[in-house]
Amino acid sequence: MKNKNNRCISNPGGNIPEYKNGELQPLFAEGNIFYHGHDVCIDDEGNLYVCQWNADKTYPVKLERV
């Protein structure tokens, strides 16, 4: 996920984005939480929905705001 300045601020299901000398370090997934996650939608309550591609017809994963 990127902020308004196009900087990566979150990597759902993966490592924390880290910048060194202004350059984003490689991102990777920790386990098999998502199947080819490709999009994130936000509802009016701030919950996130991670859409998945080629994921055996699974529904988007809802991440509730805490």
C-alpha atoms as a printed R data frame, in Angstrom:
   type eleno elety resid chain resno       x       y      z
1  ATOM     1    CA   MET     A     1   0.000   0.000  0.000
2  ATOM     2    CA   LYS     A     2   1.276   3.447 -0.881
3  ATOM     3    CA   ASN     A     3   0.678   6.881  0.583
4  ATOM     4    CA   LYS     A     4  -0.144  10.060 -1.333
5  ATOM     5    CA   ASN     A     5   3.576  10.533 -2.050
6  ATOM     6    CA   ASN     A     6   3.745   7.102 -3.743
7  ATOM     7    CA   ARG     A     7   5.860   5.641 -0.925
8  ATOM     8    CA   CYS     A     8   5.156   2.100  0.216
9  ATOM     9    CA   ILE     A     9   3.819   2.238  3.788
10 ATOM    10    CA   SER     A    10   2.378  -1.253  4.273
11 ATOM    11    CA   ASN     A    11   2.801  -4.764  2.894
12 ATOM    12    CA   PRO     A    12  -0.209  -6.812  4.097
13 ATOM    13    CA   GLY     A    13   0.885 -10.371  4.802
14 ATOM    14    CA   GLY     A    14   4.556  -9.528  4.440
15 ATOM    15    CA   ASN     A    15   7.509  -7.701  5.857
16 ATOM    16    CA   ILE     A    16   7.459  -4.073  6.969
17 ATOM    17    CA   PRO     A    17   8.495  -1.721  4.153
18 ATOM    18    CA   GLU     A    18  11.973  -0.370  4.813
19 ATOM    19    CA   TYR     A    19  13.841   2.374  2.998
20 ATOM    20    CA   LYS     A    20  17.635   2.709  2.923
21 ATOM    21    CA   ASN     A    21  19.084   5.857  1.395
22 ATOM    22    CA   GLY     A    22  15.629   6.616 -0.006
23 ATOM    23    CA   GLU     A    23  15.345   3.256 -1.800
24 ATOM    24    CA   LEU     A    24  12.662   0.711 -0.935
25 ATOM    25    CA   GLN     A    25  14.181  -2.605  0.087
26 ATOM    26    CA   PRO     A    26  12.756  -5.856 -1.333
27 ATOM    27    CA   LEU     A    27   9.296  -6.847 -0.119
28 ATOM    28    CA   PHE     A    28   8.400 -10.451  0.580
29 ATOM    29    CA   ALA     A    29   5.470 -12.446  1.910
30 ATOM    30    CA   GLU     A    30   5.697 -14.261  5.227
31 ATOM    31    CA   GLY     A    31   3.824 -17.517  4.638
32 ATOM    32    CA   ASN     A    32   0.814 -18.138  2.417
33 ATOM    33    CA   ILE     A    33  -1.669 -15.605  3.754
34 ATOM    34    CA   PHE     A    34  -2.869 -14.366  0.350
35 ATOM    35    CA   TYR     A    35  -3.033 -15.929 -3.108
36 ATOM    36    CA   HIS     A    36  -1.617 -13.394 -5.549
37 ATOM    37    CA   GLY     A    37  -3.014 -10.346 -3.729
38 ATOM    38    CA   HIS     A    38  -3.370  -7.565 -6.282
39 ATOM    39    CA   ASP     A    39  -5.652  -4.893 -4.909
40 ATOM    40    CA   VAL     A    40  -6.824  -3.401 -1.628
41 ATOM    41    CA   CYS     A    41 -10.188  -1.703 -1.123
42 ATOM    42    CA   ILE     A    42 -11.263   0.310  1.928
43 ATOM    43    CA   ASP     A    43 -14.830   0.595  3.239
44 ATOM    44    CA   ASP     A    44 -16.424   3.495  5.141
45 ATOM    45    CA   GLU     A    45 -15.390   1.965  8.489
46 ATOM    46    CA   GLY     A    46 -11.703   1.733  7.550
47 ATOM    47    CA   ASN     A    47 -11.683  -2.033  7.004
48 ATOM    48    CA   LEU     A    48  -9.473  -3.358  4.210
49 ATOM    49    CA   TYR     A    49 -10.398  -5.950  1.611
50 ATOM    50    CA   VAL     A    50  -7.525  -7.726 -0.130
51 ATOM    51    CA   CYS     A    51  -8.554  -8.958 -3.565
52 ATOM    52    CA   GLN     A    52  -6.795 -12.040 -4.884
53 ATOM    53    CA   TRP     A    53  -6.067 -13.226 -8.396
54 ATOM    54    CA   ASN     A    54  -5.983 -16.856 -9.523
55 ATOM    55    CA   ALA     A    55  -6.996 -17.893 -6.004
56 ATOM    56    CA   ASP     A    56  -9.347 -20.826 -6.612
57 ATOM    57    CA   LYS     A    57 -12.427 -18.552 -6.566
58 ATOM    58    CA   THR     A    58 -11.855 -17.367 -3.003
59 ATOM    59    CA   TYR     A    59 -13.545 -14.214 -1.790
60 ATOM    60    CA   PRO     A    60 -11.543 -11.104 -0.903
61 ATOM    61    CA   VAL     A    61 -10.043 -11.245  2.579
62 ATOM    62    CA   LYS     A    62 -11.510  -8.709  5.018
63 ATOM    63    CA   LEU     A    63  -9.056  -7.146  7.461
64 ATOM    64    CA   GLU     A    64 -11.007  -5.399 10.210
65 ATOM    65    CA   ARG     A    65  -9.711  -2.197 11.708
66 ATOM    66    CA   VAL     A    66  -8.765  -2.589 15.385
